[in-house]
Amino acid sequence: MGVKERRLREKVALREEILEAARELFVKEGYESVSMRRLAQEIEYSPTTIYLYFRDKQDLIHQLCDETFSLLIKKLKDLHLDLGDPLEGLRKAGYAYVQFGLEHPDHYRATFVIPHCHEEMVGLTPEELEADSGMQCFNSLRMGVAECIRLGYFKPVDIETTSQAIWATLHGITSLLIGNGKFPWVDKPTLVKFTVDTMIDGLMAKPAA
């Protein structure tokens, strides 16, 4: 391996080390409580080194969220959902979303649970919103809902309201399962399946009499 390649690998490794340390600190101490100096102390580098990789703390949390969304998008793509059956696709995606949170609890907490600023979403153009990794995840849900309505699987509900309600349900059970380990939960896969199925079935159009 040449010097250039080795230095590139070292830069990538250091960036990941910074992200991992930031994720753990944000989850443990809270986003507002962690400064760039505190992060530098944690990884035993100077703050200047961190600023070589991230513009500021807002840029850091934004890239942390992007990493989480990229992992989630990959998990959903790996399902190889049948686009001809959006109803089954929504069910599988719902199961996979919760499973993702259980498999990556710190990623999920840092992105969806701990309070941090999302002001960068305000004022974005439609093109910029479409390119945002978080909105790409939500748009895949919205498209599935729209198809279920179009094909008559769902009642003629409002697409935006329904999509947000589905995500709120998924987020709720995911947050509870990863954040309240002392509660005597029933078998988690059974609980997740029941929650997702009940949510989807409640939207189904009643068959004609």
C-alpha positions in Angstrom: 0.0 0.0 0.0 1.4 3.4 -1.0 1.7 6.4 1.3 -1.3 8.2 -0.3 -3.6 5.2 0.1 -2.5 4.7 3.7 -3.1 8.4 4.6 -6.5 8.2 3.0 -7.4 5.1 5.1 -6.2 6.8 8.2 -8.4 9.9 7.5 -11.4 7.7 6.9 -10.7 5.8 10.1 -10.3 9.0 12.2 -13.5 10.4 10.8 -15.4 7.2 11.8 -13.7 7.4 15.3 -15.0 11.0 15.7 -18.5 10.0 14.6 -18.6 7.0 16.9 -17.4 9.0 19.9 -19.8 11.8 19.2 -22.7 9.4 18.8 -21.9 7.8 22.2 -21.5 11.2 23.9 -24.7 12.6 22.5 -26.6 9.6 23.7 -25.0 9.6 27.1 -24.7 13.3 27.9 -27.2 15.0 25.5 -26.5 16.9 22.3 -26.6 20.4 24.0 -24.2 19.3 26.8 -21.5 18.1 24.4 -19.1 20.6 23.0 -16.5 20.1 20.3 -13.8 20.5 23.0 -15.5 17.8 25.1 -15.5 15.5 22.1 -11.8 16.3 21.4 -11.0 15.3 25.0 -12.9 12.0 24.6 -10.8 11.0 21.5 -7.6 12.6 22.7 -7.2 14.9 19.8 -7.2 18.7 19.5 -10.4 20.5 18.6 -8.6 21.7 15.5 -8.4 18.2 14.3 -12.2 17.7 14.5 -12.7 20.9 12.6 -10.7 19.5 9.7 -13.6 17.0 9.3 -16.7 18.8 10.5 -17.6 22.5 10.1 -19.3 22.7 13.5 -21.4 20.6 15.9 -24.5 21.0 13.7 -22.5 19.6 10.7 -21.4 16.7 12.9 -25.0 15.8 14.0 -26.2 16.2 10.4 -23.6 13.7 9.2 -24.4 11.4 12.0 -28.0 11.4 10.9 -27.0 10.9 7.3 -25.1 7.8 8.3 -28.1 6.4 10.1 -30.4 7.1 7.2 -28.0 5.5 4.8 -27.9 2.3 6.9 -31.7 2.3 7.1 -32.1 2.9 3.4 -29.7 0.0 2.7 -31.7 -2.3 5.0 -35.0 -1.4 3.3 -33.4 -1.9 -0.2 -32.0 -5.3 0.9 -35.6 -6.5 1.5 -36.1 -6.5 -2.3 -39.7 -5.4 -1.8 -42.1 -6.3 -4.6 -43.3 -3.0 -5.9 -46.4 -4.8 -7.3 -47.6 -5.5 -3.8 -47.3 -2.2 -1.8 -49.4 -3.5 1.1 -47.0 -6.4 1.8 -44.1 -4.0 1.2 -45.4 -1.6 3.9 -45.7 -4.5 6.4 -42.1 -5.7 5.7 -40.7 -2.2 5.8 -42.5 -1.6 9.2 -41.0 -4.8 10.7 -37.6 -3.8 9.2 -37.7 -0.3 10.6 -38.2 -1.5 14.2 -35.6 -4.2 13.8 -33.1 -1.6 12.6 -33.6 0.4 15.7 -33.1 -2.7 17.9 -29.9 -3.6 16.0 -28.5 0.0 16.1 -29.8 1.5 19.3 -27.2 4.3 19.5 -27.7 5.3 15.9 -31.4 5.4 16.4 -31.2 7.4 19.7 -28.8 9.9 18.2 -30.9 10.5 15.1 -34.5 10.2 16.4 -34.6 10.4 20.2 -32.2 12.9 21.7 -33.2 16.6 21.1 -31.1 18.4 18.6 -31.6 21.1 16.0 -33.3 20.3 12.7 -33.4 23.9 11.5 -31.5 23.1 8.4 -34.7 21.5 7.0 -36.5 24.8 7.2 -36.4 26.8 4.0 -35.0 24.1 1.8 -36.2 23.9 -1.8 -38.2 20.9 -3.0 -35.1 19.7 -4.8 -33.0 20.0 -1.6 -35.6 18.2 0.4 -35.8 15.4 -2.1 -32.0 14.9 -1.8 -32.1 14.8 2.0 -31.4 11.3 3.2 -34.1 11.5 5.9 -36.7 12.7 3.5 -35.8 9.8 1.1 -36.7 7.4 3.9 -40.0 9.1 4.6 -40.8 9.5 0.9 -40.5 5.7 0.4 -43.1 5.3 3.1 -45.3 8.0 1.5 -45.1 6.3 -1.9 -46.1 3.0 -0.4 -49.1 4.6 1.3 -50.1 6.4 -1.9 -50.0 3.1 -3.9 -52.1 1.3 -1.3 -54.7 4.1 -1.6 -54.6 4.1 -5.4 -55.0 0.4 -5.6 -57.9 0.4 -3.2 -56.2 -1.5 -0.4 -56.6 1.5 2.0 -59.5 3.8 2.6 -59.3 7.1 0.8 -57.3 8.7 3.6 -55.0 11.7 3.4 -51.6 10.5 2.3 -49.5 12.9 4.4 -51.4 12.4 7.6 -51.4 8.7 7.2 -47.7 8.5 6.4 -46.8 10.6 9.4 -49.1 8.5 11.6 -47.5 5.3 10.5 -44.0 6.7 11.1 -45.1 8.0 14.6 -46.4 4.5 15.5 -43.2 2.8 14.3 -41.0 5.4 16.1 -43.1 5.0 19.3 -42.6 1.2 19.6 -39.0 1.4 18.5 -38.1 4.1 21.1 -39.9 2.2 23.8 -38.2 -1.1 23.1 -34.7 0.3 23.0 -35.3 2.8 25.9 -37.3 0.8 28.4 -35.5 -2.5 28.9 -36.9 -3.0 32.4 -40.5 -3.2 31.3 -41.6 -6.9 31.1 -42.2 -6.9 27.3 -43.8 -9.9 25.7 -41.8 -11.6 22.9 -40.5 -8.6 20.9 -41.0 -10.0 17.4 -44.5 -10.9 18.3 -45.2 -7.5 19.7 -43.7 -5.7 16.6 -45.7 -7.9 14.2 -48.9 -7.3 16.1 -48.3 -3.5 16.2 -47.5 -3.2 12.6 -50.3 -5.5 11.4 -52.9 -3.7 13.6 -51.8 -0.4 12.2 -51.9 -1.5 8.6 -55.2 -3.5 9.0 -56.8 -0.4 10.5 -56.3 1.4 7.3 -57.7 -1.3 5.0 -60.8 -0.6 3.0 -63.8 -2.7 3.9 -64.8 -5.2 1.2 -67.9 -4.4 -0.6 -71.1 -6.0 0.8 
